[in-house]
Amino acid sequence: MKKYTELVDAGHRKRMKRGIETLSLDEKESHQRLTDTMQEFNKPINRLDERLQMLQDGLNMNERVNILQWLSPIPIIHHHD
């Protein structure tokens, strides 16, 4: 699925590049400002995504620890830190 998404994205970027080449200088500057603004909007979203991934990893780690404790009374985590 990721492969197909990347192909679609690449095609979209190629069409966008061709479309941008035909813009006037003012339109290109406006497009660049909009692109920059979108990138600024994405920064907090990306940080949130990273934090949610860390939270998910933490939950998965707790789940793994519980399973290991259920499987064996040997404190395996202490040996692998």
BALOBA-1460 file (C-alpha; in Angstrom, 3 decimals):
// residues 81
<rec num="1" residu="m" x="0.000" y="0.000" z="0.000"/>
<rec num="2" residu="k" x="2.828" y="2.387" z="0.884"/>
<rec num="3" residu="k" x="4.406" y="1.780" z="-2.531"/>
<rec num="4" residu="y" x="1.215" y="2.825" z="-4.311"/>
<rec num="5" residu="t" x="0.812" y="5.876" z="-2.110"/>
<rec num="6" residu="e" x="4.357" y="6.946" z="-2.945"/>
<rec num="7" residu="l" x="3.653" y="6.504" z="-6.665"/>
<rec num="8" residu="v" x="0.511" y="8.628" z="-6.451"/>
<rec num="9" residu="d" x="2.371" y="11.277" z="-4.453"/>
<rec num="10" residu="a" x="5.210" y="11.336" z="-6.988"/>
<rec num="11" residu="g" x="2.735" y="11.788" z="-9.832"/>
<rec num="12" residu="h" x="0.979" y="14.560" z="-7.957"/>
<rec num="13" residu="r" x="4.273" y="16.362" z="-7.238"/>
<rec num="14" residu="k" x="5.234" y="16.103" z="-10.915"/>
<rec num="15" residu="r" x="1.913" y="17.618" z="-12.044"/>
<rec num="16" residu="m" x="2.222" y="20.351" z="-9.419"/>
<rec num="17" residu="k" x="5.731" y="21.209" z="-10.585"/>
<rec num="18" residu="r" x="4.547" y="21.519" z="-14.194"/>
<rec num="19" residu="g" x="1.643" y="23.687" z="-13.057"/>
<rec num="20" residu="i" x="3.891" y="25.943" z="-10.969"/>
<rec num="21" residu="e" x="6.239" y="26.495" z="-13.900"/>
<rec num="22" residu="t" x="3.420" y="28.203" z="-15.798"/>
<rec num="23" residu="l" x="2.585" y="30.658" z="-12.981"/>
<rec num="24" residu="s" x="3.498" y="34.325" z="-13.035"/>
<rec num="25" residu="l" x="6.161" y="35.622" z="-10.650"/>
<rec num="26" residu="d" x="3.517" y="36.966" z="-8.218"/>
<rec num="27" residu="e" x="1.678" y="33.653" z="-8.290"/>
<rec num="28" residu="k" x="4.914" y="31.751" z="-7.686"/>
<rec num="29" residu="e" x="5.697" y="33.953" z="-4.687"/>
<rec num="30" residu="s" x="2.171" y="33.461" z="-3.372"/>
<rec num="31" residu="h" x="2.492" y="29.712" z="-3.866"/>
<rec num="32" residu="q" x="5.810" y="29.710" z="-1.997"/>
<rec num="33" residu="r" x="4.281" y="31.654" z="0.910"/>
<rec num="34" residu="l" x="1.392" y="29.191" z="1.064"/>
<rec num="35" residu="t" x="3.813" y="26.250" z="0.944"/>
<rec num="36" residu="d" x="5.888" y="27.771" z="3.740"/>
<rec num="37" residu="t" x="2.746" y="28.398" z="5.798"/>
<rec num="38" residu="m" x="1.609" y="24.807" z="5.325"/>
<rec num="39" residu="q" x="5.017" y="23.558" z="6.439"/>
<rec num="40" residu="e" x="4.748" y="25.725" z="9.559"/>
<rec num="41" residu="f" x="1.293" y="24.252" z="10.257"/>
<rec num="42" residu="n" x="2.729" y="20.755" z="9.889"/>
<rec num="43" residu="k" x="5.466" y="21.265" z="12.510"/>
<rec num="44" residu="p" x="3.178" y="21.041" z="15.588"/>
<rec num="45" residu="i" x="1.207" y="18.242" z="13.942"/>
<rec num="46" residu="n" x="4.425" y="16.285" z="13.373"/>
<rec num="47" residu="r" x="5.496" y="16.885" z="16.980"/>
<rec num="48" residu="l" x="2.125" y="15.640" z="18.177"/>
<rec num="49" residu="d" x="2.447" y="12.599" z="15.949"/>
<rec num="50" residu="e" x="5.888" y="11.828" z="17.398"/>
<rec num="51" residu="r" x="4.563" y="12.173" z="20.938"/>
<rec num="52" residu="l" x="1.600" y="9.917" z="20.194"/>
<rec num="53" residu="q" x="3.967" y="7.335" z="18.729"/>
<rec num="54" residu="m" x="6.093" y="7.490" z="21.890"/>
<rec num="55" residu="l" x="2.945" y="7.045" z="23.973"/>
<rec num="56" residu="q" x="1.892" y="4.094" z="21.834"/>
<rec num="57" residu="d" x="5.368" y="2.579" z="22.155"/>
<rec num="58" residu="g" x="5.141" y="3.023" z="25.920"/>
<rec num="59" residu="l" x="1.789" y="1.278" z="25.993"/>
<rec num="60" residu="n" x="3.182" y="-1.519" z="23.888"/>
<rec num="61" residu="m" x="6.166" y="-1.795" z="26.223"/>
<rec num="62" residu="n" x="3.860" y="-2.039" z="29.250"/>
<rec num="63" residu="e" x="1.864" y="-4.695" z="27.470"/>
<rec num="64" residu="r" x="5.031" y="-6.632" z="26.639"/>
<rec num="65" residu="v" x="6.237" y="-6.382" z="30.236"/>
<rec num="66" residu="n" x="2.897" y="-7.697" z="31.498"/>
<rec num="67" residu="i" x="3.043" y="-10.632" z="29.102"/>
<rec num="68" residu="l" x="6.631" y="-11.437" z="30.085"/>
<rec num="69" residu="q" x="5.727" y="-11.256" z="33.774"/>
<rec num="70" residu="w" x="2.794" y="-13.551" z="33.133"/>
<rec num="71" residu="l" x="5.011" y="-16.022" z="31.247"/>
<rec num="72" residu="s" x="7.875" y="-16.144" z="33.721"/>
<rec num="73" residu="p" x="8.612" y="-14.994" z="37.263"/>
<rec num="74" residu="i" x="12.218" y="-14.212" z="36.215"/>
<rec num="75" residu="p" x="12.650" y="-10.409" z="36.021"/>
<rec num="76" residu="i" x="13.753" y="-10.403" z="32.396"/>
<rec num="77" residu="i" x="13.541" y="-6.624" z="31.956"/>
<rec num="78" residu="h" x="16.277" y="-6.054" z="34.531"/>
<rec num="79" residu="h" x="18.649" y="-8.248" z="32.543"/>
<rec num="80" residu="h" x="18.075" y="-6.369" z="29.281"/>
<rec num="81" residu="d" x="18.172" y="-2.697" z="30.328"/>
